[in-house]
Amino acid sequence: MTINVGDKLPEAKFRVMTAEGPQVKTTDDIFKGKKVALFAVPGAYTGTCHKMHLPSIFLNAYALKNKGVDTIAIVSVNDAFVMNAWKRDTDQRDEAVFLADGNADFTKAIGMELDASGNGLGIRSHRYSMLVEDGVVKKLNKEPAPGKVEVSGGDTLLGQL
């Protein structure tokens, strides 16, 4: 079942890279008591994700935070090492937390898994953006096609605040 506006996020664990190595962060660690702009991408470094989706987020990061967003989070079904390298290569001003959902546990729990095995990518996440307040989904923008950024970019979510 796919998550909807008004639903509470399920308990899940992510991996986040720290100076000490990968650390576990729970949904409560990321979302409890905060307003979070969550952006999901099918894969780190993939064409649309790297060249279109992430730039739309970082071009709007200051404005999102000026509208009350506490945290900008980017989640993908990749491991913490890949997500850390992607953060290093894209997040020049350290504006976002990159959440590794390596086994797609969170993605599956909210019904956003995408079977991309036909392209050799295995199970991935649909592309979406979500505004989450204290763990509850307030806005949800799911792309109809994974190769496009028409409703899930930073500009769309900013316009909804």
Helices and strands as residue ranges (DSSP letters): E 13-18, E 21-26, H 27-31, E 35-41, H 47-48, I 49-53, H 54-58, H 61-66, E 71-76, H 80-90, E 96-100, H 105-109, E 113-115, G 117-119, E 123-125, E 128-133, E 136-142, H 154-159
